[in-house]
Amino acid sequence: MIRKLKIKFVITVMALITCLLAVLFSLFYFRTERTLYNESMAAMKDYASTQPGLIFFDRFGRIFETNEDKYSHLNMFVVEYYPSLKLIKPYGFYTELTSEQEKFLLFIVENAVSSKGSDGIIGKYNLRYLKSSITGGIRIVFLDKAYEDNTLHGILISLILLGCGSFVCFFIITLIICKIAVSPVEKSIIQQKQLVADISHELKTPLSIISANAEIISSKPDARVSELEKWLGYIKGETNRMSELISGMLYLSKTDEAAESYEKQILDLSSLVMGSLLPFESICFEKGLTLKTNIQPGIFIYGNRELLVRLVGILTENAVKYSNPSLGGIVSVDLYIIQDKTIMAVNNRGEVITGRQAKDIFKRFYRPDEARSRSEGGYGLGLAIANNIVELHDGKISLESNPTDGTTFIVTFKAS
């Protein structure tokens, strides 16, 4: 799919560029052709009104006039034709014409005279002509089109080479732009495929448990509900876990696609964090843990209350879940300002998260300890959600973990 998308992108862009280059080069070519024509016509008109010089025949038998003026790059000559006298008079000719030369003159003059317009081209000899009336006859200026043709030919070759070079350059640039432009789409598709695979994997176990327990219940049609309580409890537990999974995925989907829909306002972050931590005091007490807080008062933030409450809840719940009472049993939450940064740090004492694990800790469905996470009822979505919330508030979240200080999640916001 991505390959087809890239091919379509490149073909579309290159087609547009090719059409644009073709139009521009064609305009330049035909404009040059018209300019050369106008110059030739202006030279012929000017030449028809001046006194012609000597003429000569080239090695092909064509007759041209010698000149040293501004039209020296053009081969022109003048012939006067008097119909009543049947006389063809080439100006300045100083030797007697041969029969072949007379035939040449007669042919081009007859062609020019017989034409209806005042100018035209004699294709056989590639001559342009211009007629003007004189007393008793017609004056005809002939011009060799070789200069125009050679100039246009050179321009055409240059445009072809320039077009090919431009096409190659634009093709390379298009490939680079295509890679940059399609990269987010490619990343999104890969993430979607991975997401489907992860969800399928996560649903496989609870569905198997539900199915197995349902079979056990169906095999005991005469049993009382109290006798089936254990298996019903398993089904209910796995159903709740799947509901948690679906809820988390819907939440992530919402934060990914509708980030701007969350209403933000100036909030007292200090009060918000303190209020969010209250439910965890009893949870910590039950697990034999101590919840310590160090909240600097008067810290404000521009954000969404619901999201920030959830962020504090996720980080604190994660700290409580993975704390080890034997290592001190302290969960601490700090909130303070350093320079222009608002820092929230959540620390616990538990198993150290290695550097490799820390790189993936905020990915969806990632769990450093698969068995322990499953026994705790987690799906590895909490920290992914926390990361999304922090990004929606233009902040950053990081992790520090070592045996001495324990594991600390550090959230950094811009101070309001």
Backbone torsions as a table, in degrees:
resi	resn	phi	psi	omega
1	MET	NA	-46.7	179.6
2	ILE	-64.4	-40.1	-179.8
3	ARG	-62.8	-42.9	177.9
4	LYS	-64.0	-39.5	178.6
5	LEU	-62.5	-43.1	178.5
6	LYS	-64.0	-42.4	-179.8
7	ILE	-62.8	-45.0	178.8
8	LYS	-62.9	-40.2	179.2
9	PHE	-61.7	-49.6	-178.0
10	VAL	-64.6	-44.1	-179.2
11	ILE	-62.5	-43.8	-179.3
12	THR	-62.5	-49.2	-178.4
13	VAL	-64.2	-44.4	-178.3
14	MET	-67.7	-33.5	176.3
15	ALA	-64.2	-43.2	178.3
16	LEU	-64.7	-43.5	179.7
17	ILE	-64.9	-41.5	179.3
18	THR	-62.3	-44.2	178.0
19	CYS	-62.4	-42.2	-179.8
20	LEU	-63.9	-45.7	178.8
21	LEU	-63.4	-40.9	-179.8
22	ALA	-61.9	-42.3	179.7
23	VAL	-65.9	-46.7	-178.7
24	LEU	-63.9	-45.9	-179.6
25	PHE	-66.4	-38.1	178.9
26	SER	-64.6	-43.2	177.4
27	LEU	-60.9	-43.8	178.9
28	PHE	-63.9	-42.7	-178.3
29	TYR	-64.1	-49.7	-176.8
30	PHE	-71.3	-29.0	174.9
31	ARG	-66.6	-42.4	177.0
32	THR	-63.7	-41.7	178.4
33	GLU	-60.8	-42.7	178.9
34	ARG	-66.8	-38.7	179.1
35	THR	-63.8	-43.3	177.8
36	LEU	-63.2	-39.6	178.5
37	TYR	-63.0	-45.6	-179.9
38	ASN	-62.9	-39.9	178.4
39	GLU	-64.4	-41.9	179.3
40	SER	-64.5	-43.9	179.8
41	MET	-65.2	-40.1	178.1
42	ALA	-64.3	-40.6	178.6
43	ALA	-64.7	-41.0	-179.2
44	MET	-67.5	-39.5	178.1
45	LYS	-66.2	-42.0	178.5
46	ASP	-66.1	-40.1	-177.8
47	TYR	-69.3	-31.1	-179.9
48	ALA	-67.8	-22.6	-177.2
49	SER	-96.9	-1.1	-179.9
50	THR	-107.4	169.2	179.2
51	GLN	-81.2	113.6	-178.2
52	PRO	-64.8	157.1	177.9
53	GLY	-99.4	-154.2	-179.8
54	LEU	-75.3	153.8	178.2
55	ILE	-121.5	159.9	178.7
56	PHE	-148.8	163.3	176.6
57	PHE	-102.1	136.4	176.5
58	ASP	-83.2	-176.4	-174.6
59	ARG	-69.7	-12.0	176.6
60	PHE	-95.6	2.7	178.7
61	GLY	89.1	4.5	179.4
62	ARG	-86.8	146.8	-175.1
63	ILE	-100.1	131.9	-179.8
64	PHE	-138.5	157.4	-177.2
65	GLU	-103.3	139.7	175.9
66	THR	-79.6	135.5	177.4
67	ASN	-154.9	150.4	-178.4
68	GLU	-121.5	16.7	-175.7
69	ASP	-89.9	-162.5	-177.0
70	LYS	-67.2	-10.3	179.1
71	TYR	-105.7	26.1	-176.5
72	SER	-64.6	-21.9	179.8
73	HIS	-81.4	-6.6	179.4
74	LEU	-109.4	135.1	177.1
75	ASN	-92.4	107.9	-178.1
76	MET	-133.1	154.6	171.0
77	PHE	-151.9	161.0	-175.3
78	VAL	-118.7	137.7	176.7
79	VAL	-131.0	134.6	174.9
80	GLU	-107.5	135.6	-177.8
81	TYR	-122.7	126.9	179.4
82	TYR	-114.0	102.7	-175.1
83	PRO	-60.9	-40.3	-177.1
84	SER	-64.6	-32.3	-179.0
85	LEU	-97.1	-4.8	-175.9
86	LYS	54.8	39.9	-172.8
87	LEU	-112.0	131.3	173.7
88	ILE	-113.2	119.7	-174.0
89	LYS	-121.1	102.6	173.0
90	PRO	-80.4	129.2	-173.3
91	TYR	-72.6	139.0	171.4
92	GLY	71.3	9.9	-179.2
93	PHE	-72.7	129.1	-170.7
94	TYR	-111.7	5.7	175.2
95	THR	-132.9	165.5	-179.9
96	GLU	-75.0	136.5	-177.6
97	LEU	-75.6	143.1	173.2
98	THR	-80.9	169.1	-179.8
99	SER	-63.7	-36.3	178.9
100	GLU	-66.1	-40.3	179.2
101	GLN	-67.1	-37.7	177.8
102	GLU	-65.2	-40.7	177.2
103	LYS	-61.6	-41.9	179.1
104	PHE	-60.3	-47.9	-179.8
105	LEU	-63.0	-43.4	-178.6
106	LEU	-62.7	-40.8	-177.9
107	PHE	-64.9	-49.1	-175.3
108	ILE	-71.1	-34.2	179.3
109	VAL	-69.3	-44.3	178.8
110	GLU	-60.6	-40.5	177.8
111	ASN	-64.1	-42.2	-179.8
112	ALA	-68.1	-43.8	-177.3
113	VAL	-67.6	-38.0	-175.7
114	SER	-74.3	-16.0	179.5
115	SER	-74.7	150.8	-176.7
116	LYS	-79.1	-37.9	-177.4
117	GLY	-77.8	171.9	179.4
118	SER	-84.9	-11.9	178.1
119	ASP	-144.7	165.3	-179.4
120	GLY	176.0	-166.7	-177.7
121	ILE	-132.7	136.6	172.2
122	ILE	-100.3	102.9	-171.7
123	GLY	-63.0	-34.7	-176.1
124	LYS	-59.6	-39.4	-178.1
125	TYR	-110.1	6.1	179.0
126	ASN	53.9	47.4	-178.9
127	LEU	-112.1	136.9	171.4
128	ARG	-98.3	140.6	-179.4
129	TYR	-132.1	157.6	178.0
130	LEU	-140.3	124.1	-177.7
131	LYS	-101.3	144.7	173.8
132	SER	-145.9	148.0	-176.3
133	SER	-82.9	140.8	172.6
134	ILE	-131.8	173.2	-178.7
135	THR	-62.6	114.8	176.5
136	GLY	79.4	3.3	-178.0
137	GLY	-167.8	-158.1	-177.2
138	ILE	-132.4	132.9	173.6
139	ARG	-100.2	130.7	-176.7
140	ILE	-123.5	124.4	174.5
141	VAL	-100.9	125.6	178.0
142	PHE	-107.4	140.2	-179.4
143	LEU	-135.2	131.5	177.4
144	ASP	-74.5	126.2	-178.6
145	LYS	-78.9	3.7	-175.9
146	ALA	-59.0	-39.0	-179.6
147	TYR	-62.8	-45.9	178.3
148	GLU	-61.8	-47.1	-176.4
149	ASP	-64.1	-43.5	-179.3
150	ASN	-65.4	-40.1	178.6
151	THR	-63.2	-47.2	179.5
152	LEU	-64.7	-36.5	179.1
153	HIS	-64.5	-43.3	178.7
154	GLY	-63.9	-40.7	178.6
155	ILE	-65.4	-40.3	179.7
156	LEU	-62.0	-44.1	178.5
157	ILE	-62.1	-43.0	180.0
158	SER	-63.2	-42.0	-179.4
159	LEU	-66.4	-38.3	178.5
160	ILE	-63.5	-46.2	179.0
161	LEU	-64.3	-43.2	178.6
162	LEU	-63.9	-39.8	179.0
163	GLY	-64.0	-43.1	179.4
164	CYS	-64.5	-44.1	178.5
165	GLY	-63.2	-42.3	179.1
166	SER	-64.2	-40.3	-179.7
167	PHE	-60.9	-44.6	-179.6
168	VAL	-64.4	-44.6	-179.8
169	CYS	-62.4	-47.0	-179.7
170	PHE	-65.7	-32.8	178.6
171	PHE	-64.6	-43.7	178.9
172	ILE	-65.1	-44.2	179.3
173	ILE	-62.3	-40.4	179.6
174	THR	-63.4	-40.2	178.2
175	LEU	-61.5	-41.7	179.9
176	ILE	-66.0	-46.6	179.5
177	ILE	-62.9	-39.8	179.5
178	CYS	-60.6	-43.3	-179.8
179	LYS	-62.8	-41.3	-179.7
180	ILE	-69.2	-43.6	-175.5
181	ALA	-70.1	-38.3	-175.7
182	VAL	-84.5	-16.6	-176.7
183	SER	-54.1	-46.2	178.3
184	PRO	-62.6	-37.3	178.8
185	VAL	-66.0	-44.3	179.6
186	GLU	-62.1	-42.6	178.6
187	LYS	-63.1	-40.6	-180.0
188	SER	-64.5	-42.7	179.8
189	ILE	-64.5	-42.4	178.8
190	ILE	-62.4	-42.0	179.0
191	GLN	-64.6	-38.3	178.9
192	GLN	-65.0	-43.4	178.5
193	LYS	-62.5	-43.4	179.3
194	GLN	-64.6	-37.7	179.9
195	LEU	-63.2	-45.5	178.7
196	VAL	-61.2	-43.0	179.5
197	ALA	-64.2	-42.0	-179.0
198	ASP	-66.0	-44.7	179.7
199	ILE	-62.7	-42.2	178.4
200	SER	-59.6	-41.9	180.0
201	HIS	-66.5	-42.0	-177.9
202	GLU	-69.2	-32.7	-178.9
203	LEU	-80.3	-19.1	-175.5
204	LYS	-61.1	-46.5	-177.2
205	THR	-66.3	-52.6	-180.0
206	PRO	-62.7	-35.3	178.4
207	LEU	-66.4	-36.7	177.7
208	SER	-65.8	-41.1	179.5
209	ILE	-65.2	-45.4	179.3
210	ILE	-61.0	-43.4	-179.5
211	SER	-63.6	-43.4	-178.7
212	ALA	-65.1	-43.3	-179.8
213	ASN	-70.0	-33.2	176.7
214	ALA	-65.0	-37.9	177.8
215	GLU	-66.2	-39.3	178.2
216	ILE	-63.1	-43.3	-180.0
217	ILE	-65.2	-41.6	-179.4
218	SER	-67.5	-22.7	178.8
219	SER	-80.4	-5.7	179.9
220	LYS	-122.1	68.0	-176.1
221	PRO	-65.9	-22.7	-176.9
222	ASP	-98.9	-0.1	-177.1
223	ALA	-74.9	151.5	175.7
224	ARG	-79.6	161.9	179.7
225	VAL	-61.4	-37.7	-179.6
226	SER	-62.7	-32.1	179.8
227	GLU	-75.0	-22.3	-178.7
228	LEU	-99.7	8.4	-173.3
229	GLU	-59.7	-38.1	-178.1
230	LYS	-62.0	-47.4	-176.9
231	TRP	-73.1	-33.8	175.3
232	LEU	-65.3	-35.5	177.2
233	GLY	-64.0	-40.6	177.1
234	TYR	-61.5	-44.3	-180.0
235	ILE	-62.8	-43.6	-179.8
236	LYS	-64.1	-41.5	-179.7
237	GLY	-62.4	-45.8	-179.6
238	GLU	-69.3	-32.7	176.3
239	THR	-64.1	-41.5	178.0
240	ASN	-63.7	-39.5	179.9
241	ARG	-65.7	-40.8	177.9
242	MET	-66.5	-36.8	177.0
243	SER	-63.1	-39.3	177.0
244	GLU	-63.1	-42.0	179.0
245	LEU	-61.9	-48.5	-179.0
246	ILE	-63.2	-40.6	179.4
247	SER	-62.9	-43.7	178.6
248	GLY	-63.6	-40.8	-179.4
249	MET	-68.0	-40.2	177.6
250	LEU	-63.8	-38.0	179.1
251	TYR	-65.5	-45.1	178.4
252	LEU	-62.3	-40.7	178.8
253	SER	-62.6	-38.9	-179.7
254	LYS	-67.6	-43.5	-179.6
255	THR	-69.2	-28.8	178.5
256	ASP	-71.7	-42.3	-169.6
257	GLU	-102.5	-18.4	-176.3
258	ALA	-129.8	47.0	-176.5
259	ALA	-60.8	-37.2	-175.7
260	GLU	-76.9	-9.0	-177.7
261	SER	-79.2	-13.4	-179.3
262	TYR	-80.1	125.1	180.0
263	GLU	-76.5	132.1	-179.5
264	LYS	-116.8	151.0	178.5
265	GLN	-155.3	170.1	176.5
266	ILE	-73.6	122.5	-176.2
267	LEU	-121.8	148.9	172.1
268	ASP	-82.8	96.1	-175.2
269	LEU	-65.8	-33.8	179.9
270	SER	-60.5	-48.7	178.9
271	SER	-67.0	-37.3	-179.0
272	LEU	-63.0	-44.6	-179.4
273	VAL	-66.2	-44.3	179.6
274	MET	-60.5	-43.6	179.1
275	GLY	-65.0	-36.3	-179.0
276	SER	-71.4	-22.8	-176.9
277	LEU	-86.7	-15.7	-175.8
278	LEU	-56.5	-44.6	-179.0
279	PRO	-64.0	-19.0	-175.3
280	PHE	-85.8	-10.0	178.5
281	GLU	-64.3	-44.3	179.5
282	SER	-69.7	-36.8	179.4
283	ILE	-64.1	-43.0	179.0
284	CYS	-64.6	-40.3	179.2
285	PHE	-60.7	-43.4	179.8
286	GLU	-63.9	-32.6	-178.2
287	LYS	-92.6	3.8	178.9
288	GLY	75.1	28.6	-179.2
289	LEU	-110.9	161.9	177.1
290	THR	-115.8	127.0	179.0
291	LEU	-98.4	114.7	179.5
292	LYS	-109.7	137.1	179.8
293	THR	-127.2	144.1	175.1
294	ASN	-137.3	83.8	-172.9
295	ILE	-105.1	115.9	176.5
296	GLN	-74.6	125.5	-177.4
297	PRO	-73.4	159.8	173.8
298	GLY	74.8	25.2	176.6
299	ILE	-96.5	125.7	-178.2
300	PHE	-116.9	156.2	-179.8
301	ILE	-148.3	149.2	175.2
302	TYR	-94.8	106.7	-175.6
303	GLY	-166.6	-170.3	-179.6
304	ASN	-102.5	124.5	-175.5
305	ARG	-60.0	-48.4	-176.9
306	GLU	-58.2	-44.5	-178.1
307	LEU	-67.7	-42.5	-178.3
308	LEU	-67.7	-37.2	175.7
309	VAL	-62.3	-42.1	179.1
310	ARG	-66.2	-38.0	178.3
311	LEU	-60.1	-48.9	179.3
312	VAL	-61.2	-41.5	-179.7
313	GLY	-63.0	-43.2	-178.3
314	ILE	-64.3	-47.5	-177.1
315	LEU	-67.1	-40.1	180.0
316	THR	-69.5	-44.0	178.6
317	GLU	-60.9	-40.7	178.7
318	ASN	-63.3	-41.5	179.4
319	ALA	-65.2	-42.1	179.1
320	VAL	-65.5	-42.8	-176.1
321	LYS	-61.4	-39.4	-173.5
322	TYR	-105.8	14.6	175.7
323	SER	-78.4	147.6	178.1
324	ASN	-114.3	109.7	-177.6
325	PRO	-56.7	-28.8	-178.1
326	SER	-71.8	-15.6	180.0
327	LEU	-99.8	16.1	178.3
328	GLY	126.8	-33.8	174.8
329	GLY	63.4	33.9	-179.8
330	ILE	-113.1	130.0	171.6
331	VAL	-113.7	120.4	-176.8
332	SER	-119.1	140.6	177.6
333	VAL	-125.9	120.0	-179.1
334	ASP	-117.0	142.8	175.4
335	LEU	-139.0	122.6	-176.6
336	TYR	-157.8	171.2	179.2
337	ILE	-117.0	130.7	172.5
338	ILE	-122.2	116.9	-177.3
339	GLN	55.6	-114.6	-178.9
340	ASP	-108.1	22.4	-177.6
341	LYS	-119.7	137.6	171.9
342	THR	-98.3	123.4	-175.1
343	ILE	-114.1	130.5	170.2
344	MET	-122.0	122.1	-177.2
345	ALA	-122.5	129.6	178.9
346	VAL	-119.2	118.8	-173.3
347	ASN	-121.2	144.7	172.9
348	ASN	-145.7	163.4	178.0
349	ARG	-109.3	111.2	179.4
350	GLY	-156.6	-155.9	179.2
351	GLU	-66.7	140.0	-179.1
352	VAL	-71.7	135.8	175.6
353	ILE	-93.4	119.4	-175.8
354	THR	-71.4	168.0	-179.6
355	GLY	-60.8	-37.8	179.4
356	ARG	-68.5	-40.6	177.9
357	GLN	-66.8	-35.0	-178.4
358	ALA	-62.9	-30.2	-179.9
359	LYS	-67.9	-30.1	-175.5
360	ASP	-105.9	0.9	-170.2
361	ILE	-62.9	-26.9	-177.7
362	PHE	-95.9	5.7	177.0
363	LYS	-80.2	152.6	180.0
364	ARG	-67.5	135.7	176.8
365	PHE	71.6	7.2	179.1
366	TYR	-83.1	132.3	177.3
367	ARG	-137.0	119.2	179.7
368	PRO	-57.9	-41.1	179.4
369	ASP	-117.7	96.4	-174.5
370	GLU	-58.4	-47.0	-175.7
371	ALA	-66.5	-44.5	-177.5
372	ARG	-68.7	-39.2	179.9
373	SER	-62.7	-41.4	-179.3
374	ARG	-67.1	-37.8	179.5
375	SER	-68.9	-28.1	177.8
376	GLU	-83.1	-7.4	177.5
377	GLY	88.5	15.0	-177.3
378	GLY	-94.0	155.3	177.2
379	TYR	-113.8	-0.6	-178.0
380	GLY	78.5	24.8	179.5
381	LEU	-103.3	-20.0	-173.8
382	GLY	-58.1	-50.5	-177.4
383	LEU	-71.3	-28.4	174.6
384	ALA	-65.5	-41.0	176.9
385	ILE	-65.2	-43.3	178.6
386	ALA	-59.5	-42.5	178.7
387	ASN	-61.5	-42.0	178.0
388	ASN	-62.5	-42.2	-179.3
389	ILE	-63.2	-44.0	179.4
390	VAL	-62.0	-43.3	179.5
391	GLU	-63.9	-37.0	177.8
392	LEU	-64.5	-19.9	178.2
393	HIS	-105.4	19.6	177.3
394	ASP	56.4	35.2	178.7
395	GLY	-111.3	-174.2	178.6
396	LYS	-135.0	146.1	177.7
397	ILE	-125.4	136.4	-178.5
398	SER	-139.5	172.6	-175.5
399	LEU	-133.8	134.8	171.8
400	GLU	-127.3	131.1	-177.1
401	SER	-146.2	126.2	176.1
402	ASN	-154.6	160.9	-176.0
403	PRO	-63.0	-28.1	-175.7
404	THR	-78.1	-50.4	-173.9
405	ASP	-98.5	-6.3	-177.9
406	GLY	81.4	-156.9	-177.7
407	THR	-109.2	127.4	-178.2
408	THR	-128.0	125.0	171.5
409	PHE	-95.3	124.2	-174.6
410	ILE	-114.9	120.1	178.1
411	VAL	-108.9	129.6	-177.5
412	THR	-120.0	123.3	175.4
413	PHE	-117.6	159.9	171.0
414	LYS	-75.6	132.1	-179.2
415	ALA	-68.1	135.9	-179.4
416	SER	-81.2	NA	NA
